Amino acid sequence: MNFLNIDGSDEQQQAIKDLTKEFEVSTEKLRSIVRQFIVEMSKGLERHGATVAMIPSFVTGRPTGTETGKYLAIDLGGTNLRVCQVALVGNGEVEIQQQKYTVPEPLKVGEMRNLCDFITDCTDAFLTEIGTDSSRETLHLGFTFSFPVNLTSIDRGNLIQWTKGFSCSGAIGTDPALMLQDSFRRKNMKVNVAAIVNDTVGTLMAHAYRDPNTFMGIIFGTGTNAACFEKMEKITKGNSGPTNANEMVVNMEWGAFDEERRVLPVTKYDNKLDRESIKPRIHVYEKMISGMYLGEIVRNMALGLVDRSLLFNGLSSGDFNTQWSFETAYMSNIEEDTTPNLSETQHVLESVLGIPDTTLADRQITKTLCRLVGLRAARLSAAGVAAVVSHCDLLKRDSSTAAVDGSVFAFYPNFSQNMMQALKELFGEDVDKKIKFSRSHDGSGLGAAVIAMQVSK
Ligand code: BGC
């Protein structure tokens, strides 16, 4: 890897060289990660409770794009709560009305019942706003609940664990769909929770509504995960729903990959983040890739350099010392900063984070840290995609599309190019003719609605 030249001291140059080495994911390393990924995927298909859980979604058919009807969708699990009314009008066309709500932090760690009541209150307000009456005809809802849920049917399941900073009490081991349904009942709203859907499954189905070559739905956002089609005969662990279908969408829950720490290049900066996170030890892959965490890794690296007096003249600020204060969005701004003096970087460090008087070398070092962490995230992400490509033998097909959603994919500079570069190293230069990434904007709304439609028909 050849990064920026730093106009700094020998010690600063050496520190950056060392970090570059630590954060490099060589092609060889990628190969070993992909091999392990494939092993873990097989384990997940064979038995319950595996790390990469490969959870059957009970979604079997592929949409044709001709389906019609009006459905509700709720999306919980990213940065915002989203409530949507989706009209499928056929021909792959849709009309979506939606509203976003911020989930107050105390609700994310309070009682599950209160969180459900908040969701129903928002739904009620939204329906009133768009003039839909929920007291007369039953509205069918696809509930995108983007956490690991072991499904027992399309509308029933048990929450395995919280991720991404959520930690409500009274939820683990219980059914989030039932709890939400109860909340609608208490409010006398005629809403039927017809399906509980992971956001990756929704993303896959939403894209498949328009493009039949879609093989995978991926989220690179606050968290990360993927869903793919799997042949029924390969899901051998039992309780996986209808056996008359040929294939089913499987929610991989790949964020948990390598919780055993066998192969991922975990550094001390990742370990620090993990130890101080609300759920230590779990979702190690997600913590190296997704938007909730990348900025915090950079902050940990930067503080390590501050402690050695190699950055910011050995001085931090109250803000910069605060956990999560260095947002992943700042990394995007900094990586995009091509001004000669790195003035955008200066703005983030000095005006936003209160670090006094940065030097050009400080700003160059910070930019390099962002590039190291961003590039590693993209290459590790590619390993997951490569595992699915190999496992499903996709290179034998003419063309396959991965539908992708999430802020990291959408806004992080060069993320998809860096992923594709890693895939080329693994599969050859022509891989981009066979495997394509396509941004899917409305996965958890449209996808959940398509699934609710399939169920309620
Ligand atoms: C959750 C997944 C979800 C992903 C993306 C992860 O933390 O475990 O269920 O799909 O985030 O939102």
Boltz pocket constraint, residues with backbone or C-beta under 6 A from the ligand:
constraints:
  - pocket:
      binder: B
      contacts: [[A, 77], [A, 78], [A, 145], [A, 146], [A, 147], [A, 148], [A, 149], [A, 161], [A, 163], [A, 164], [A, 198], [A, 199], [A, 200], [A, 219], [A, 221], [A, 222], [A, 223], [A, 224], [A, 225], [A, 226], [A, 253], [A, 255], [A, 286]]
      max_distance: 6.0
